Amino acid sequence: MDFQQIGALDATYYMNTFGSRTPVAFERGEGMTLYATDGTAYQDFMAGIAVTALGHSHPVFVAAMTDQVQKLVHTSNLYYIENQAKLAETIAKHSCADRVFFANSGAEANEGLIKLAKIYHHKKGTGRYEIITLRNSFHGRTLTTVAATGQEKYQKPYAPLTPGFVHVPINDMDALLGAITPKTAAILCEPIQGESGVHPLEEGYIQAVRKLCDAQGILLLFDEVQTGMGRTGKWFGYEHYGVTPDAFTLAKALGNGIPIGAVCAKQFLADAFSPGDHGSTFGGGPLATRAGLCVFEVLERENLVQHAADVGAYFGERLHELGAICACEVRGKGLMLGVEFVQPIAKALQTALFEAHYLVGAVGNTILRLLPPLIVTRKDIDGFMDAAKQALAALV
C-alpha cells in the first residue's frame, strides 16, 4: 500500500489517540536506516523511542526470531518456559536483582512493581501504602501508572485516579523529606527522566534518597524502562549513581521491538509475591523472552554498552556545537540525550530534520530528544550534526 492509502485507512478505522502523526509510513529497515513506502531512506535517531537498540533487522536478531517462530510462540505460564527461565537468570546475573517477573510492556512492568511494593507492606503489616514519585516523571498509561506519573496533563481526564501517590520536584531533598509520612511505602523514580525532556537525577540526591530509604524502611524503586539495557552507557541507569534499588523495571530495548517488560527485584522484596498474587497470560512467553536473550547476546558480543558510552560522549560533545547557532543546554548520559534551546524552535527543528531525512523527537517547543540505536557510529553522528546545524541556522 502507498502512504495515502495507509493514511486513509487510519483516518477511517483507527482511534484518534495520536492525532496528526509525522507524515510517513515505513515498510522496512536496516541498521540505522528506515525506508518509507515511497523508498525514501531516513536515519533513525529515535530507535522507536529507545526500543530498537540493535538497529533494524539485525541479522542475529532476525535469525533468532525466525527460529523461535518456527518452533514455538506461546504455551502460557501454566507450564515451564525455557527461554523465560534463561532470561530471568541473565537479568539477575547482570544486575542487582535476584528474581524477575515478565510482563508485556513498560506500563505493565511498572504496575507489577507498584503491586509488589504494596503487597510487601501489606504482608509485613506496616500500614504503609503511599508511593512518592517525581514531578514530570512518566511511568505509563494505565490508570495506576498515570496516577504515578507526575504530569497533570496525563491525569486530568481520568480522575478520580488510583489514590496513594505523592509527587515532589526532581533533585529536591527538602521537598522529598517534607512528603515522607508514616504511610510512605516506597519512592519510585527514573534515573533519567526521559519523556519530559531528559533530566538526570543528581548523584548526591539519589545517594541521599537511598540512605533515607534504608533508615526509614522505605523501598527504593527505579523505572529503568528507558534507561536500561545499555542506553546510558551502562547496563542499567542506577550504575551511574553508586546505589542499587530494591527493585527496578525494564522494557523497551529488552525486546528490541518485541513487546516485553520485566519486574526485577531483590530476594527480600520478590518474596512478597506468592502464587496467585500476580500473573500474566502472555508475559514471558517463548518468543518475547527469546528476543530478550538475543538482545543480551548481541549487546555483549558487539560490546554495545561500552560503545554507547563512547559514542554517546562524542555525540554529547558535538551537540554543544549547536550552542554557537542558538543557545542551548545538552543533558543526558550515553545515547540518551536532550538539547534544550532558549528559543521555542524544537518542533520546527524536528520538522526540518525530518525533511532532511533524520528522525528525532521533540518535547514541547524547546527540547530536542535523541535516542539512536546503540549501533550508531561517529560517522552517523557527523552526518546528523551537519544536517542539524544547517536546519538550525535556517530557523534562527
Buried (B, 14 or more C-beta within 10 A) or exposed (E): EEBEEBBEEBEEEEEEEEEEEEEBBBEEBEBBBBBBBEEEEBBBBBBBEBBBBBBBBBEBBEEBBEEBEEEBEEEEBEEEBEBBEBBBEBBBEBBBBBBBBBBBBBBBBBBBBBBBBBBBBBEEEBEBBBBBBBBBBBBBBBBBBBBBBBBEEBBEEEEEBBEBBBBBEBBBBEBBEEBBEEBBBBBBBBBBBBBBBBBBBEEEBBBBBBEBBEEEEBBBBBBBBBBBBBBBBBBBBBBBBEBBBBBBBBBBBBBBBBBBBBBBBBEEBBEBBEEEEBEBEBBBBBBBBBBBBBBBBBBBEBEBBBBBBBBBBBBBEBBEBBBEBBEBBBBBBBBBBBBBBEBEBBBBBBBBBBEBBBBBBBBEEBBBBBBBBBBBBEEBBEBBBEBBBEBBEEBE
